[in-house]
Structure formats: structure tokens, C-alpha cells
Amino acid sequence: MSLKDKVPPHNLDAEQATLGALLLDWDAVGEVLPYLRPDRFYSFQNQKIFEAILSLFNKGIHGDLLTIQDELRSSGQLEAAGGSVYLSSLIDTVPTSANVEYYAKIVFDHFIRRELIKVSSSIVSSAHDETIESRAVLESAQQKIFELTDSKQTQGIKTMDEEVSQTLEMIQKLCNDKSDLNGIPSGFTSLDSMTSGFHPAELIIVGARPSMGKTALALSMAQYTAIEKHIPTAFFSLEMSDKQLMLRLFAQEARVPSEKLRAGRLKMDELQKIQNAAGRIYDSPLYLVDTPNMKLLDLRAMARRFRLQYKVEIIFIDYITLIQSENTMIPRHEQIAEISRSLKSLARELEIPVVVLSQVKRDSEGRAPTLADLRESGSIEQDADIIMFLHRERDTTKDSDGLAMAIDTQLIVAKQRNGPIGPVDLVFLPSYTKFENASERKGD
């Protein structure tokens, strides 16, 4: 028998047992909702019955044999659902509702298998279509597979019975958490106080003129999340090589001047600091991607891989104008708009914050940047949840050892959808290419 002649995976006994358990115990509806929706039943009759159950559940009406039968009759679906005889027979399929979640998981498992067959068929069809670029086929395939892995979560339209309970649970969790921080920390106290951390699905933009320290700021944040807090973190570097980034990371973590590292002029105590830092960095869940001219499709595909394989909780991208759009025939500002929308969509899809660096217009040189200074596209301003700008003096003063001294810097939160805006005081340490809290300034 060929594959196309095979009956799609299903388990009618498990479907009937699930519905029978719900008829016996209405409170069990909440137990199966994380797994089941009407279209996840193979039998059309069972789909209609579960639709009636959800309809009553959403109305706050207690469901039993009579109310479900009346709901089906009023919607004109009673006969399609098998009629009163079939509905009554479901009660006899199980003696108790104790195993309802187990039955629901079996139904869900077979639904996933049927969806995998559909996705596989779609991928095969696309792969044979030579008008579609192979990387586009790959990106589409990964997206479909990712959606399947996340199919236990409700997609699209959300009903209030789900939303209210989830919101109350979130509020309770926030109340139990005595700290003011409920997102992923940046490591900068004043910024975290203003934002409560970076939150899932947020697109965060950090803008500045060249050589203002965008990469240093992002790497300082990544160092804190991955090394200090052991939060799985991905860093996409489209400009600097992985070796350059690692030298910066060692300088930051060991607090050894980067120029000494590059020149190999280390004292014994500094070499010991480097070795100690190496151990901390080695054990950290930090993942680097060093790919110049990276295509948007490739970036999205790799981000999904990080999320699935390494459970990454935050992504940094350095920087947006170095991402290559697939559609190179349209004007550059339209390409950037497409990339911006795609990155916001990616943050929502993966349910993690995505921090993206961006250059600002040359006109902002010598003054604090504003939202109007974002380069190439107003779409960035529209798509971002948080926009921050770095502003500091370019001139540096050196100490007696010839090392650049700390520079007072402002990180200006110019936009925040769900919080206040304003400046945050930081200190830039050029010798370590590192930012620190102004309140924790150390005399190195």
C-alpha cells in the first residue's frame, strides 16, 4: 500500500473517551483545552460535539447530555454530530473522567501526526517548484515545523475564558515576585527600573552614530544576561568577527584593557584574570553568529533553531542595515521596512525580546539623537516597542598609564509602549569597551 492510500493517523476510541469524560465531568473541560480544539478531532461528528462543548463553556453554561444536545439542535448541527443516539453512547465509553487529560494527549498526538503529513506534503510540493528559491522553501518549512511545536498554545483568536485565567495567573506571579523586575534584565539598574526588563515579543532598537558604542552596549547586556544570570542568549554579529567579539568579551569580563589583550602585553595578575574570566565565559549559555551580509531568511531560520535547540530567551542583532533583504529590487528604505516588520514578527513568533542595533542620521552628530534620526525607514519607529539612543562626547581623556578614562554617557529611552521615557545615566569604559551603571563607577 502506498503512502497516499493510507488512512491518516487517528484514534477514535481516544476521541470518544475524551468527549465521554467531559459529559461525565464538566470541570474537566479546562484540563483538555491546552491540547484540543474542534479541528484536532479526526471525526467530523466529534468535531461538532466539541464545538458545542466549547460554545457552552464560553457562555458559562454547565454542559451535560441535555444542554449539549440542545446546543447542537439550536445550531442545526445535531444530525451532523451523529444525533442523540451517538451523543448518548459517548457516556458509556468511559467509567470515570480521571484519565481525561491522557485521552486528550492521545488525540493531540494524532493531530500532530496528521499535520506533519500535511506539512511534509507541502514541503515536497514547494521543493519541486523551481520558481521558489531553495532558501525560501527552507525558511517556510522551518516556520511550519516551529508552528507545530508550539501548537499546544492557542493561536489566532483568543477567547476570554483563556485570556482571563492566564492574565490572573500572570498578575499573581507578579505579586509573588517581590522584585520590581519581571522581564529579562539588561544589567543597567536605572534602565531596568524604567522598563522592568525586556519582555517577550518586544522589538528593542538601540540607535547611535558610528563609534558611539552600540556594539559595546549590546555586548555588555549580553554579558550580563548570559554570564551573570545564565539566561540563554544569542548574539548575531553582522559587522565584527567572532574573534573580535570574544576579545571584547574577555576584556569586559576580566576588566583587562583591550589594547593590552590585542598586543599580548599582559602582566601575571592580568593573565590570571583572563583565565578566571575564561572559565565563566566557557560555562555561559551565550551563542555567537558571525555571518556578514546575512540574509533575512537565514537569520529568521537560525533564530528559530536557537529557540528550539538552545531555549534562547533573548536575541541581539548587530545591526539592522547589514541584514540583506530577499527583495533587492525594491528601494532600500522599503527593504529596511520589510526587515523591521519581519524582526517584530519574529519576536512575537518566538515570544522573546529581540534587541536590534541601528545607525542614526549624520545630522544628529554632536547632539542627542531623536526618533526622527533613525536611518532609512520610519517603519523602525513604528514597529519597535522600545527605542533607545546613545549620546556621549567623542573626546576621551587618558590617565597616567595612557589608558582612556571613563566617559559619562546618556542612554535616552525615546519610546516605550508600556512605560516612561527619559534619559538613563551610564558610564562608558573605553579601555574595556564596556558600559556600566553610573552609580557603580569604579576607579580602574
C-alpha positions as CSV (number, residue, x, y, z in Angstrom):
1,M,0.0,0.0,0.0
2,S,1.4,3.4,-1.0
3,L,1.5,6.3,1.5
4,K,-1.3,8.2,-0.3
5,D,-3.6,5.2,0.2
6,K,-3.0,5.1,4.0
7,V,-5.7,6.4,6.4
8,P,-4.4,9.5,8.3
9,P,-3.3,8.8,11.9
10,H,-6.3,8.9,14.3
11,N,-7.7,7.2,17.4
12,L,-11.5,7.3,17.5
13,D,-11.5,5.4,20.9
14,A,-9.5,8.2,22.5
15,E,-11.7,10.9,20.9
16,Q,-14.9,9.2,22.2
17,A,-13.3,8.6,25.6
18,T,-12.4,12.4,25.8
19,L,-15.9,13.5,24.9
20,G,-17.4,10.9,27.2
21,A,-15.3,12.1,30.1
22,L,-16.4,15.7,29.5
23,L,-20.0,14.6,29.6
24,L,-19.4,12.9,33.0
25,D,-17.3,15.8,34.5
26,W,-17.8,19.3,33.1
27,D,-14.9,20.7,35.2
28,A,-12.6,18.5,33.1
29,V,-13.0,20.9,30.1
30,G,-10.2,23.1,31.5
31,E,-7.8,20.1,31.5
32,V,-8.2,19.4,27.8
33,L,-8.2,23.0,26.5
34,P,-4.3,23.2,26.3
35,Y,-4.4,20.3,23.9
36,L,-7.7,20.3,22.0
37,R,-9.7,22.4,19.6
38,P,-12.5,21.2,17.3
39,D,-10.3,20.7,14.3
40,R,-7.9,18.5,16.2
41,F,-10.5,15.7,16.2
42,Y,-10.4,13.4,13.2
43,S,-14.1,12.5,13.3
44,F,-16.4,15.2,11.9
45,Q,-19.0,14.2,14.4
46,N,-16.6,14.6,17.3
47,Q,-15.6,18.0,15.9
48,K,-19.2,19.2,16.1
49,I,-19.7,17.9,19.6
50,F,-16.6,19.6,20.9
51,E,-17.6,22.8,19.2
52,A,-20.9,22.7,21.2
53,I,-18.9,21.9,24.4
54,L,-16.7,25.0,23.8
55,S,-19.7,27.1,23.0
56,L,-21.4,26.3,26.3
57,F,-18.1,26.7,28.1
58,N,-17.6,30.2,26.8
59,K,-21.2,31.1,27.7
60,G,-20.6,29.9,31.3
61,I,-23.3,27.3,30.9
62,H,-22.8,23.9,32.6
63,G,-22.7,21.2,30.0
64,D,-24.3,17.8,30.2
65,L,-26.1,15.5,27.8
66,L,-29.2,17.6,27.6
67,T,-27.6,21.0,27.3
68,I,-25.0,19.9,24.7
69,Q,-27.8,18.2,22.7
70,D,-29.9,21.4,22.8
71,E,-26.9,23.5,21.8
72,L,-26.3,21.2,18.7
73,R,-30.0,21.3,17.9
74,S,-30.2,25.1,18.1
75,S,-27.2,25.5,15.8
76,G,-28.6,22.9,13.3
77,Q,-25.7,20.5,13.9
78,L,-27.3,17.7,15.8
79,E,-27.6,15.3,12.9
80,A,-24.1,16.2,11.7
81,A,-22.9,15.3,15.2
82,G,-24.4,11.8,14.9
83,G,-27.7,12.5,16.5
84,S,-29.0,11.9,20.1
85,V,-28.2,8.2,20.0
86,Y,-24.4,8.7,19.2
87,L,-24.2,11.5,21.8
88,S,-25.8,9.3,24.5
89,S,-23.4,6.4,23.6
90,L,-20.4,8.5,24.5
91,I,-21.2,8.3,28.2
92,D,-20.8,4.6,28.1
93,T,-17.2,4.8,26.7
94,V,-15.6,5.6,30.0
95,P,-16.5,4.9,33.6
96,T,-14.8,8.0,35.0
97,S,-13.2,11.3,33.9
98,A,-10.0,10.6,35.8
99,N,-7.9,9.9,32.7
100,V,-9.4,12.7,30.5
101,E,-6.0,14.5,30.1
102,Y,-4.4,11.2,29.0
103,Y,-7.1,10.7,26.4
104,A,-6.7,14.3,25.2
105,K,-3.0,13.9,24.7
106,I,-3.6,10.9,22.5
107,V,-6.0,12.9,20.4
108,F,-3.5,15.7,20.2
109,D,-0.6,13.4,19.3
110,H,-2.5,12.0,16.3
111,F,-3.5,15.5,15.3
112,I,0.2,16.5,15.2
113,R,1.0,13.4,13.1
114,R,-1.7,14.4,10.6
115,E,-0.4,18.0,10.5
116,L,3.2,16.7,9.9
117,I,1.9,14.7,6.9
118,K,0.3,17.9,5.5
119,V,3.4,20.0,6.1
120,S,5.6,17.3,4.6
121,S,3.4,17.2,1.5
122,S,3.5,21.0,1.2
123,I,7.3,21.0,1.6
124,V,7.7,18.3,-1.1
125,S,5.5,20.3,-3.4
126,S,7.4,23.5,-2.8
127,A,10.7,21.7,-3.3
128,H,9.7,20.6,-6.7
129,D,8.7,24.1,-7.7
130,E,11.8,25.6,-9.2
131,T,10.3,29.1,-9.3
132,I,10.7,29.3,-5.5
133,E,14.2,29.9,-4.1
134,S,15.5,26.9,-2.1
135,R,16.2,29.1,1.0
136,A,12.7,30.4,0.8
137,V,11.4,26.8,0.8
138,L,13.7,26.0,3.8
139,E,12.5,29.1,5.8
140,S,8.9,28.2,5.1
141,A,9.5,24.6,6.2
142,Q,11.2,25.6,9.4
143,Q,8.4,28.1,10.2
144,K,5.7,25.5,9.7
145,I,7.5,23.0,11.8
146,F,8.0,25.6,14.5
147,E,4.3,26.4,14.5
148,L,3.6,22.7,15.0
149,T,6.0,22.5,18.0
150,D,4.1,25.4,19.5
151,S,0.6,24.2,18.6
152,K,-0.2,23.4,22.2
153,Q,-0.6,27.1,22.6
154,T,-3.7,28.8,21.3
155,Q,-3.0,30.7,18.0
156,G,-5.0,33.5,16.5
157,I,-8.4,34.4,18.1
158,K,-8.3,34.1,21.9
159,T,-11.4,33.6,23.9
160,M,-11.9,35.4,27.3
161,D,-12.1,32.2,29.3
162,E,-8.5,31.5,28.3
163,E,-7.3,35.1,28.5
164,V,-8.8,35.9,31.9
165,S,-7.3,32.9,33.6
166,Q,-3.9,33.5,32.0
167,T,-3.9,37.2,32.9
168,L,-4.9,36.4,36.5
169,E,-2.1,33.9,36.7
170,M,0.4,36.4,35.4
171,I,-0.8,39.1,37.9
172,Q,-0.5,36.6,40.7
173,K,3.0,35.7,39.6
174,L,3.9,39.4,39.5
175,C,2.5,39.9,43.0
176,N,4.5,36.9,44.4
177,D,7.7,38.3,42.8
178,K,9.0,40.9,45.3
179,S,11.4,42.4,42.8
180,D,10.5,45.3,40.5
181,L,11.9,43.3,37.5
182,N,9.6,40.9,35.7
183,G,11.4,40.8,32.3
184,I,15.0,39.9,31.2
185,P,17.4,42.3,32.9
186,S,19.8,44.4,30.9
187,G,22.3,44.8,33.8
188,F,21.7,48.5,34.0
189,T,19.8,49.3,37.1
190,S,18.1,52.6,36.0
191,L,17.1,51.2,32.6
192,D,15.7,48.1,34.2
193,S,13.8,50.2,36.7
194,M,12.3,52.2,33.8
195,T,11.4,49.2,31.6
196,S,11.0,46.4,34.2
197,G,13.3,44.4,31.9
198,F,13.0,43.4,28.3
199,H,9.8,41.4,27.8
200,P,8.7,38.6,25.4
201,A,7.7,39.7,21.9
202,E,9.3,43.1,22.2
203,L,11.4,44.6,19.5
204,I,14.0,46.9,21.1
205,I,16.1,49.3,19.0
206,V,19.4,50.8,20.1
207,G,20.4,53.7,17.9
208,A,23.6,55.8,17.7
209,R,26.2,57.3,15.4
210,P,29.2,55.2,14.4
211,S,31.8,54.6,17.2
212,M,29.4,55.7,19.9
213,G,29.4,52.2,21.5
214,K,26.3,50.4,20.1
215,T,28.1,47.1,19.9
216,A,29.8,47.6,23.3
217,L,26.4,48.3,24.9
218,A,24.7,45.3,23.4
219,L,27.7,43.1,24.3
220,S,27.6,44.5,27.9
221,M,23.9,43.5,28.1
222,A,24.6,40.0,26.6
223,Q,27.5,39.5,29.0
224,Y,25.1,40.2,31.9
225,T,22.3,38.0,30.7
226,A,24.4,35.1,29.7
227,I,27.4,35.1,32.1
228,E,25.9,36.8,35.2
229,K,22.3,35.5,35.0
230,H,22.9,32.3,32.9
231,I,20.0,33.3,30.6
232,P,20.4,31.6,27.2
233,T,21.4,34.5,24.8
234,A,22.1,34.7,21.1
235,F,24.3,37.4,19.6
236,F,24.2,38.0,15.8
237,S,27.2,39.9,14.7
238,L,27.0,41.1,11.1
239,E,29.9,43.5,11.3
240,M,32.5,42.2,13.7
241,S,34.1,38.8,13.6
242,D,33.6,36.3,16.4
243,K,37.3,36.7,17.4
244,Q,36.9,40.5,17.7
245,L,33.8,39.9,19.8
246,M,35.5,37.4,22.0
247,L,38.4,39.8,22.7
248,R,35.9,42.4,23.7
249,L,34.0,39.9,25.9
250,F,37.2,38.9,27.6
251,A,38.2,42.5,28.2
252,Q,34.8,43.2,29.7
253,E,34.6,40.1,31.9
254,A,38.2,40.2,33.1
255,R,38.4,44.0,33.3
256,V,41.7,43.9,31.4
257,P,42.4,46.7,28.8
258,S,41.5,45.5,25.3
259,E,44.6,47.1,23.8
260,K,46.8,45.0,26.1
261,L,44.9,41.9,25.0
262,R,45.4,42.7,21.3
263,A,49.1,43.4,21.9
264,G,49.7,40.4,24.2
265,R,51.3,42.7,26.8
266,L,49.7,41.1,29.9
267,K,51.1,41.0,33.5
268,M,50.8,37.9,35.6
269,D,47.8,39.2,37.5
270,E,46.1,40.2,34.3
271,L,46.7,36.8,32.8
272,Q,45.2,35.3,35.9
273,K,42.1,37.5,35.4
274,I,41.8,36.3,31.8
275,Q,42.0,32.7,32.9
276,N,39.3,33.2,35.5
277,A,37.1,35.0,33.0
278,A,37.6,32.2,30.5
279,G,36.0,29.8,33.0
280,R,33.0,32.0,33.5
281,I,32.5,32.6,29.7
282,Y,33.1,28.9,28.9
283,D,30.2,27.9,31.2
284,S,27.8,30.6,29.9
285,P,24.8,29.9,27.5
286,L,26.0,32.6,25.0
287,Y,25.8,31.7,21.3
288,L,27.5,33.9,18.7
289,V,26.7,34.1,15.0
290,D,29.4,35.6,12.8
291,T,27.9,36.0,9.3
292,P,28.5,39.2,7.3
293,N,25.8,40.1,4.7
294,M,23.3,37.7,6.3
295,K,20.0,37.2,4.5
296,L,16.8,37.9,6.4
297,L,15.5,34.4,5.7
298,D,18.7,32.8,7.1
299,L,18.6,35.0,10.2
300,R,15.0,34.0,11.0
301,A,15.7,30.3,10.4
302,M,18.7,30.4,12.7
303,A,16.8,32.3,15.4
304,R,14.1,29.6,15.4
305,R,16.9,27.0,15.7
306,F,18.4,28.8,18.7
307,R,14.9,29.0,20.3
308,L,14.1,25.3,19.8
309,Q,17.5,23.8,20.3
310,Y,19.1,26.0,23.0
311,K,16.0,27.6,24.5
312,V,17.4,31.1,23.9
313,E,15.4,33.8,25.7
314,I,16.8,37.0,24.1
315,I,18.5,37.8,20.8
316,F,20.8,40.7,19.9
317,I,21.4,41.7,16.3
318,D,24.3,44.0,15.3
319,Y,23.0,45.7,13.2
320,I,19.8,46.2,11.1
321,T,21.1,47.8,8.0
322,L,23.6,45.0,7.5
323,I,20.7,42.4,7.1
324,Q,20.2,41.6,3.5
325,S,16.6,41.6,2.2
326,E,15.5,38.9,-0.2
327,N,13.8,41.5,-2.4
328,T,16.8,43.6,-3.6
329,M,14.8,45.2,-6.4
330,I,12.8,47.5,-4.2
331,P,14.3,50.8,-2.7
332,R,16.5,50.4,0.3
333,H,14.1,52.2,2.7
334,E,11.4,49.6,1.7
335,Q,13.8,46.8,2.3
336,I,14.5,48.1,5.8
337,A,10.8,48.5,6.5
338,E,10.3,44.8,5.4
339,I,13.2,43.7,7.7
340,S,11.9,45.8,10.6
341,R,8.4,44.2,10.3
342,S,9.9,40.8,10.0
343,L,12.0,41.2,13.1
344,K,9.0,42.3,15.1
345,S,7.1,39.3,13.7
346,L,10.0,37.1,14.8
347,A,9.9,38.5,18.3
348,R,6.2,37.7,18.6
349,E,6.6,34.3,17.0
350,L,9.4,33.2,19.3
351,E,7.9,35.0,22.3
352,I,11.3,36.5,23.3
353,P,12.8,40.1,23.2
354,V,14.8,40.9,20.1
355,V,17.3,43.8,20.6
356,V,18.5,45.3,17.3
357,L,21.2,48.0,16.8
358,S,20.7,50.8,14.2
359,Q,22.7,53.7,13.0
360,V,21.2,57.2,13.1
361,K,21.4,60.1,10.6
362,R,24.6,62.1,10.3
363,D,22.6,65.2,11.2
364,S,22.5,64.0,14.8
365,E,26.3,64.4,15.2
366,G,27.1,66.5,18.2
367,R,23.6,66.4,19.7
368,A,21.2,63.9,21.3
369,P,19.5,61.8,18.7
370,T,15.7,61.7,18.3
371,L,13.2,59.4,16.7
372,A,13.4,61.4,13.5
373,D,17.1,60.5,13.2
374,L,16.6,56.7,12.7
375,R,18.1,55.9,9.3
376,E,16.5,54.7,6.2
377,S,12.9,54.0,7.4
378,G,10.2,55.4,9.6
379,S,9.0,51.8,9.9
380,I,11.6,51.1,12.6
381,E,10.0,53.7,14.8
382,Q,6.5,52.2,14.2
383,D,7.5,48.6,14.7
384,A,9.7,49.0,17.8
385,D,8.3,48.7,21.3
386,I,11.3,50.4,22.9
387,I,13.8,52.8,21.2
388,M,16.9,54.0,22.9
389,F,19.7,56.3,21.8
390,L,23.3,56.5,23.0
391,H,24.7,60.0,23.5
392,R,28.2,61.0,24.8
393,E,31.2,63.0,24.0
394,R,33.6,61.6,21.4
395,D,36.8,63.1,23.0
396,T,38.5,60.9,25.6
397,T,40.9,61.8,28.3
398,K,43.7,59.4,29.2
399,D,45.2,58.6,32.6
400,S,48.8,58.5,33.6
401,D,49.1,55.0,32.1
402,G,47.9,56.2,28.8
403,L,44.5,54.4,29.1
404,A,41.3,56.2,28.2
405,M,39.3,57.3,31.2
406,A,35.6,56.7,31.9
407,I,33.1,58.8,29.9
408,D,29.7,59.8,31.2
409,T,27.0,58.6,28.8
410,Q,23.3,59.0,28.4
411,L,21.1,56.2,27.2
412,I,18.0,58.0,26.1
413,V,14.7,56.0,26.1
414,A,12.9,57.9,23.4
415,K,10.0,55.4,23.0
416,Q,8.4,52.8,25.2
417,R,5.0,51.5,24.5
418,N,4.3,50.4,28.1
419,G,6.3,52.7,30.3
420,P,8.0,56.0,30.8
421,I,10.7,57.6,28.6
422,G,13.7,59.7,29.6
423,P,17.5,59.5,30.0
424,V,19.5,56.9,31.9
425,D,22.9,57.7,33.1
426,L,25.7,55.2,32.3
427,V,29.5,55.2,32.2
428,F,31.5,54.0,29.2
429,L,34.9,52.5,29.9
430,P,36.8,52.7,26.6
431,S,39.7,50.5,27.8
432,Y,37.3,47.6,28.4
433,T,34.8,48.7,25.6
434,K,32.2,48.2,28.3
435,F,29.2,50.2,29.8
436,E,28.4,50.2,33.5
437,N,25.9,51.8,35.8
438,A,26.9,55.4,36.7
439,S,26.2,54.6,40.4
440,E,28.7,51.7,40.3
441,R,31.5,53.6,38.6
442,K,34.8,52.1,39.6
443,G,38.2,53.7,39.6
444,D,40.1,51.4,37.3
